[in-house]
Amino acid sequence: MGKESDEPSAKVSKLQSDIQEDRYAYLRIKQDPQPKVYTQMPKQPKEKKPGQLNKEQLKDFFDKGFVVVEDLLDKELLLKARKAVDKLVDDLANKLYDAGKITNKHEDKGFSDRLTHLDKEFPGAAVVLLKGGVLPEEFKNVWSDDKLLNIVEQLVGPEVAGHPLWNLRTKIPQNEELTVPWHQDNAYLEPRSLEVMQATAWIPLINANKNNGCMVVASGGHRKGITVDHQCCAGGTWYVEIPEAEMTKQLGIDMEKDLVVCEVPFGGALFLNNAIPHKSLQNFSDEIRYSLDLRWQRPDKDNGFYGMRDSVLMRTRKDPNYKIDWSAMDAPAAYKWQMDETEDDKLSPIVVGPWMHRWEIVHHNRHTKPASSYRTKWEKANS
Ligand SMILES: O=C(O)CCC(=O)C(=O)O
């Protein structure tokens, strides 16, 4: 913080005028309900392809809003993704060590516990890795896996683009910031994302179960095609949250009968849409529950990502041999928009994002505090 002076700095004046203009007002516009986007199946491909959902699974996806598919992905593909995670953790350990933030790199630990040890020494290490958003080749290979895309084609149609919101979840044991409360994915995006089906595959890199923090979905919560009023932010996190009473009031969810705990074995995936309420359970095990959440949609529709990054075309009818151009995804990654690119920012466990301007802030914490004054790199470039 610089010294106070009588004259507001140019930066402060700009902020004040932005607040007066309420440049985020468009984020609070209520969208018309879009039930069909989530319940109407697109025309199905005529050709039979490996991995495709059967009729019952497809019906579940559009009717219940989710489906768990076991034994889908090649285990070798996922084991390679795990190796890539090991490398990301190693890179993080080196950065923390070089920055003097840890004294032990915990090189004797492995996939299931190294990050937990790093996080004990530098609280927030697991968040730093989550928000780092580095997309290694091995994750790209999962994202563009033929079997996955064969399913996605059934959910969004034959033209398929990867959505820029993706995550490697680094769910170390018993950690509040990695336990995601009830939300609809649409709540993190611009309101217009409600107008387009975005299909998510949630892919655990271990057997995910209720003890280590698998997902829970509110079956049928997508049918009204609305984004419920979320509140910002849950506990000490950056997550927006649907108050439980609103799940029933606004979405008609029966909180006893409609909740489904989705255990997903290694090799399987949980498919969701962007309007289905879901949350993740706490990790009570002593192993890290890593997972990837990857999204796709039609390429001709806006991705609702605040104009920050384009989607990446992954499959098109026009060219069966289409080669993916990953450059848009390789550039700034998932959570990077919020940070200035100083080295220290890159190791900061604070997460600030535009969704904080969309919902009422009912609870402030270290993540929300900077939201009203923090100028993201993207915002600076666009103001
Ligand atoms: O992996 C988790 O714990 C939460 C994932 C999630 O909520 C999401 O992908 O939207």
The ligand as an SDF file (V2000), in Angstrom:
LIG
                    3D

 10  9  0  0  0  0  0  0  0  0999 V2000
  -13.5370  -31.9560   -7.6370 O   0  0  0  0  0  0  0  0  0  0  0  0
  -14.1770  -31.3630   -6.7850 C   0  0  0  0  0  0  0  0  0  0  0  0
  -13.9700  -31.5270   -5.5840 O   0  0  0  0  0  0  0  0  0  0  0  0
  -15.2500  -30.3950   -7.1670 C   0  0  0  0  0  0  0  0  0  0  0  0
  -15.4390  -30.3160   -8.6290 C   0  0  0  0  0  0  0  0  0  0  0  0
  -16.5490  -29.4280   -9.0410 C   0  0  0  0  0  0  0  0  0  0  0  0
  -17.3350  -28.9700   -8.2650 O   0  0  0  0  0  0  0  0  0  0  0  0
  -16.6990  -29.1010  -10.4420 C   0  0  0  0  0  0  0  0  0  0  0  0
  -15.9740  -29.6530  -11.2700 O   0  0  0  0  0  0  0  0  0  0  0  0
  -17.5580  -28.2610  -10.7640 O   0  0  0  0  0  0  0  0  0  0  0  0
  1  2  2  0
  2  3  1  0
  2  4  1  0
  4  5  1  0
  5  6  1  0
  6  7  2  0
  6  8  1  0
  8  9  2  0
  8 10  1  0
M  END
$$$$
